[in-house]
């Protein structure tokens, strides 16, 4: 496998591509469906596909010991993901994908802020400028 597939940049770019398709497919899918049912169906698909990937790659394993702190934070992450998806599908049901998605992507801005506040991450001045531009751009697209 080429070395570029082992970089975070590659996988982050792939995540962005799939997230874009996710928004378009979800907008069409939620048109004739209750947004909570749509979220449930999407979640089932994600669980099944991930299970198949783990089985195909033989990477499914049950850890001997699950660290309580890590498990707690993963549970919180799962709850936040569920809440995010519920809100996202309701927003898609009510609005245009081209407006909903930029507002949803304000999460990029919030991650930068929360990362600095809670994780002690340090962003350069140019990175903070980029965060401000992302926020501005998302707001402009959403209002447009």
C-alpha positions in Angstrom: 0.0 0.0 0.0 1.4 3.4 -0.9 2.7 5.5 2.0 0.2 8.3 1.4 -2.6 6.1 2.7 -0.9 6.0 6.0 -1.2 9.7 6.7 -3.9 11.5 8.7 -4.2 14.0 5.8 -5.4 11.2 3.4 -8.0 9.9 5.8 -9.2 13.3 6.8 -9.7 14.2 3.1 -11.5 10.9 2.5 -13.7 11.7 5.5 -14.6 15.1 4.0 -15.5 13.5 0.6 -17.7 10.9 2.3 -19.3 13.5 4.6 -20.2 15.5 1.5 -21.9 12.5 -0.1 -23.5 11.8 3.3 -25.2 15.2 3.3 -26.5 14.9 -0.2 -27.8 11.3 0.2 -29.3 12.2 3.6 -31.2 15.2 2.3 -32.8 13.1 -0.5 -33.5 10.2 1.9 -35.1 12.3 4.6 -37.5 14.0 2.2 -40.2 11.4 2.7 -39.3 10.1 6.1 -39.4 11.1 9.7 -35.9 12.5 10.5 -35.6 10.3 13.6 -36.4 7.1 11.6 -33.9 8.3 9.0 -31.2 8.7 11.7 -32.0 5.2 13.1 -31.7 3.6 9.6 -28.4 5.4 9.0 -27.1 4.3 12.4 -28.0 0.6 11.6 -26.2 0.8 8.3 -23.1 2.3 10.0 -23.1 -0.5 12.6 -23.5 -3.3 10.0 -20.9 -1.9 7.7 -18.4 -1.4 10.5 -19.0 -4.9 11.7 -18.4 -6.2 8.2 -15.2 -4.2 7.9 -14.0 -5.6 11.3 -14.9 -9.1 10.3 -13.2 -8.9 6.9 -10.0 -7.4 8.3 -10.1 -9.8 11.3 -9.7 -6.9 13.6 -12.7 -7.5 15.8 -11.5 -8.1 19.3 -12.8 -7.9 22.8 -10.3 -6.3 25.0 -9.3 -8.2 28.2 -9.9 -5.0 30.2 -11.7 -1.9 29.2 -10.3 1.2 30.9 -13.1 2.9 32.8 -12.1 6.4 31.9 -11.7 5.6 28.2 -15.0 3.7 28.1 -16.8 6.6 29.8 -15.5 9.1 27.3 -16.4 6.8 24.4 -19.9 6.5 25.8 -20.1 10.3 26.0 -18.8 10.5 22.5 -21.5 8.0 21.3 -24.2 10.1 23.0 -22.9 13.3 21.4 -22.8 11.6 18.0 -26.4 10.4 18.4 -27.5 13.9 19.5 -25.6 15.4 16.6 -27.1 13.1 14.0 -30.7 13.6 15.4 -30.2 17.4 15.1 -28.5 17.1 11.7 -31.3 15.1 10.2 -34.0 17.4 11.6 -32.2 20.3 10.1 -31.9 18.6 6.7 -35.6 17.9 6.8 -36.3 21.6 7.3 -33.6 23.3 5.4 -31.4 23.2 2.3 -28.3 20.9 2.5 -26.2 23.8 1.2 -27.2 25.8 4.3 -27.4 23.1 6.9 -24.0 21.5 6.3 -21.9 24.7 6.7 -23.6 25.4 10.0 -22.9 21.8 11.0 -19.3 22.3 10.0 -19.0 25.1 12.6 -18.0 22.0 14.7 -14.6 22.6 13.2 -14.5 26.0 15.0 -15.8 24.5 18.2 -13.3 21.7 18.1 -10.5 24.3 17.8 -11.9 26.2 20.8 -12.6 23.1 22.9 -9.2 21.6 22.0 -7.5 24.7 23.3 -9.6 25.0 26.4 -9.9 21.4 27.5 -7.1 19.5 25.8 -4.4 22.1 26.1 -3.8 22.2 22.3 -2.0 25.2 20.9 -2.9 26.8 17.6 -0.7 29.3 15.9 -2.0 32.8 15.0 -2.4 31.7 11.4 -4.4 28.7 12.5 -6.7 30.9 14.6 -7.1 33.1 11.6 -8.1 30.0 9.6 -10.7 29.1 12.3 -12.1 32.6 12.1 -12.4 32.4 8.3 -14.1 29.0 8.6 -16.6 30.5 11.0 -17.2 33.5 8.8 -17.5 31.4 5.6 -20.0 29.0 7.2 -22.1 31.8 8.4 -22.0 33.6 5.0 -23.0 30.4 3.2 -25.8 29.6 5.6 -27.3 33.1 5.3 -26.9 33.1 1.5 
